[in-house]
């Protein structure tokens, strides 16, 4: 057999993966926490281009860490993002993941209002205990999250992790997030997705636990 598989113990696979990413990342000017978030996104996607496309508002990582430590909840646009977030890690601080996109009530409201279910789910689920909104799929949900955050002023708005993927308004909604919001983590362009959103949240949970 020409292919030679690496011999790595199951318990050491993640650590070895992060070691490989650090080795191939190359020189950079990211601070330690920012690097850790990008590193986990690359781990989830195998795509080093995220080190060039990701953007962080000043203080965004600190806001996310504090929200988690304060036991705030995380609101997601789709169940795939919710499924990828570490409930055990988040639960240690008292927070929980909320995703109502599959609720019959949300589906009915979306049908009558002619909006997407994820957009309606974000609007109907937003509240004072939401510390982070994580969008990994729907640009319409990201635009709604931006509206909700803007309406919080003068109270502190939640961190928005906005990384929808696709060809219709994914890039535009992320550009709008950077333009109109002061507390965000995103990746510019078409690339993104539920694994990216979950990886960012899990990186924040890891940092919050340190």
HUDA-V193988 format. One record per residue. RES is the residue in one small letter. PHI is phi in radians with two decimals (999 if undefined). NEAR is the number of other C-alpha atoms within 8 Angstrom. Layout:
res=RES phi=PHI near=NEAR
res=RES phi=PHI near=NEAR
This chain:
res=x phi=999 near=3
res=x phi=-1.33 near=3
res=x phi=-1.32 near=4
res=x phi=-1.92 near=5
res=x phi=-1.38 near=4
res=x phi=-1.25 near=4
res=x phi=-1.69 near=4
res=x phi=-2.26 near=7
res=x phi=-1.11 near=6
res=x phi=-0.91 near=5
res=x phi=-1.29 near=5
res=x phi=-1.94 near=8
res=x phi=-1.11 near=9
res=x phi=-1.10 near=7
res=x phi=-1.08 near=7
res=x phi=-1.14 near=9
res=x phi=-1.08 near=9
res=x phi=-1.14 near=11
res=x phi=-1.14 near=8
res=x phi=-1.13 near=8
res=x phi=-1.05 near=11
res=x phi=-1.05 near=9
res=x phi=-1.20 near=7
res=x phi=-1.61 near=6
res=x phi=-1.13 near=8
res=x phi=1.48 near=6
res=x phi=-1.08 near=4
res=x phi=-2.74 near=5
res=x phi=-1.98 near=4
res=x phi=-1.23 near=6
res=x phi=-1.25 near=6
res=x phi=-1.05 near=6
res=x phi=-1.18 near=8
res=x phi=-1.09 near=9
res=x phi=-1.04 near=9
res=x phi=-1.11 near=9
res=x phi=-1.17 near=12
res=x phi=-1.11 near=12
res=x phi=-1.03 near=11
res=x phi=-1.24 near=12
res=x phi=-1.14 near=13
res=x phi=-1.10 near=12
res=x phi=-1.06 near=11
res=x phi=-1.36 near=9
res=x phi=-2.03 near=8
res=x phi=1.23 near=6
res=x phi=-2.08 near=7
res=x phi=-1.31 near=7
res=x phi=-1.15 near=6
res=x phi=-1.14 near=11
res=x phi=-1.19 near=7
res=x phi=-1.70 near=5
res=x phi=-1.68 near=9
res=x phi=-1.35 near=11
res=x phi=-2.27 near=9
res=x phi=-2.25 near=10
res=x phi=-1.18 near=10
res=x phi=-0.97 near=6
res=x phi=1.42 near=7
res=x phi=-1.14 near=12
res=x phi=-1.13 near=11
res=x phi=-1.08 near=7
res=x phi=-1.12 near=10
res=x phi=-1.12 near=12
res=x phi=-1.08 near=12
res=x phi=-1.15 near=9
res=x phi=-1.05 near=11
res=x phi=-1.16 near=16
res=x phi=-1.12 near=9
res=x phi=-1.43 near=8
res=x phi=1.36 near=9
res=x phi=-1.26 near=14
res=x phi=-1.51 near=13
res=x phi=-2.02 near=13
res=x phi=-1.76 near=14
res=x phi=-2.08 near=15
res=x phi=-1.46 near=18
res=x phi=-2.40 near=14
res=x phi=-1.18 near=9
res=x phi=-1.13 near=8
res=x phi=-1.15 near=16
res=x phi=-1.03 near=12
res=x phi=-1.15 near=6
res=x phi=-1.48 near=10
res=x phi=-1.46 near=11
res=x phi=-1.22 near=8
res=x phi=-1.23 near=8
res=x phi=-1.12 near=6
res=x phi=-1.10 near=9
res=x phi=-1.21 near=12
res=x phi=-1.11 near=9
res=x phi=-1.09 near=7
res=x phi=-1.73 near=10
res=x phi=1.76 near=9
res=x phi=-1.50 near=12
res=x phi=-2.44 near=10
res=x phi=-1.69 near=11
res=x phi=-2.04 near=10
res=x phi=-2.55 near=12
res=x phi=-1.97 near=11
res=x phi=-1.08 near=13
res=x phi=-1.63 near=8
res=x phi=-1.19 near=7
res=x phi=-0.99 near=6
res=x phi=-1.07 near=6
res=x phi=-1.16 near=13
res=x phi=-1.06 near=11
res=x phi=-1.17 near=8
res=x phi=-1.11 near=10
res=x phi=-1.12 near=12
res=x phi=-1.15 near=8
res=x phi=-1.31 near=6
res=x phi=-1.61 near=6
res=x phi=1.00 near=6
res=x phi=-2.05 near=8
res=x phi=-1.31 near=9
res=x phi=-1.10 near=12
res=x phi=-1.18 near=12
res=x phi=-1.11 near=14
res=x phi=-1.16 near=14
res=x phi=-1.08 near=13
res=x phi=-1.15 near=15
res=x phi=-1.08 near=10
res=x phi=-1.39 near=6
res=x phi=-1.80 near=9
res=x phi=-1.19 near=9
res=x phi=-2.85 near=5
res=x phi=-1.15 near=5
res=x phi=-1.65 near=6
res=x phi=-1.46 near=12
res=x phi=-1.67 near=13
res=x phi=-2.49 near=14
res=x phi=-1.92 near=14
res=x phi=-1.98 near=16
res=x phi=-1.98 near=18
res=x phi=-2.08 near=19
res=x phi=-2.32 near=12
res=x phi=-1.82 near=13
res=x phi=-1.01 near=13
res=x phi=-1.09 near=10
res=x phi=-1.21 near=14
res=x phi=-1.15 near=15
res=x phi=-1.07 near=11
res=x phi=-1.14 near=11
res=x phi=-1.08 near=12
res=x phi=-1.09 near=12
res=x phi=-1.07 near=8
res=x phi=-1.08 near=10
res=x phi=-1.12 near=11
res=x phi=-1.12 near=9
res=x phi=-1.35 near=6
res=x phi=-1.30 near=9
res=x phi=-0.95 near=8
res=x phi=-1.52 near=4
res=x phi=-1.19 near=5
res=x phi=-1.06 near=6
res=x phi=-1.51 near=9
res=x phi=-1.23 near=10
res=x phi=-1.21 near=13
res=x phi=-1.88 near=13
res=x phi=-1.68 near=14
res=x phi=-1.99 near=16
res=x phi=-2.36 near=18
res=x phi=-1.11 near=17
res=x phi=-2.12 near=14
res=x phi=2.34 near=10
res=x phi=-1.99 near=7
res=x phi=-1.97 near=6
res=x phi=1.21 near=8
res=x phi=-1.17 near=15
res=x phi=-1.11 near=13
res=x phi=-1.14 near=8
res=x phi=-1.15 near=12
res=x phi=-1.26 near=17
res=x phi=-1.11 near=9
res=x phi=-1.12 near=10
res=x phi=-1.04 near=13
res=x phi=-1.14 near=10
res=x phi=-1.30 near=6
res=x phi=-1.90 near=7
res=x phi=-2.03 near=11
res=x phi=-1.86 near=7
res=x phi=-2.47 near=14
res=x phi=-2.56 near=15
res=x phi=-2.27 near=14
res=x phi=-2.62 near=11
res=x phi=-2.31 near=13
res=x phi=-1.22 near=11
res=x phi=1.68 near=9
res=x phi=-1.41 near=10
res=x phi=-1.28 near=10
res=x phi=2.91 near=14
res=x phi=2.11 near=11
res=x phi=-1.03 near=15
res=x phi=-1.08 near=14
res=x phi=-1.19 near=13
res=x phi=-1.05 near=16
res=x phi=-1.14 near=14
res=x phi=-1.11 near=14
res=x phi=-1.10 near=13
res=x phi=-1.09 near=11
res=x phi=-1.15 near=10
res=x phi=-1.11 near=11
res=x phi=-1.13 near=13
res=x phi=-1.10 near=13
res=x phi=-1.07 near=9
res=x phi=-1.16 near=9
res=x phi=-1.13 near=10
res=x phi=-1.41 near=5
res=x phi=-1.58 near=4
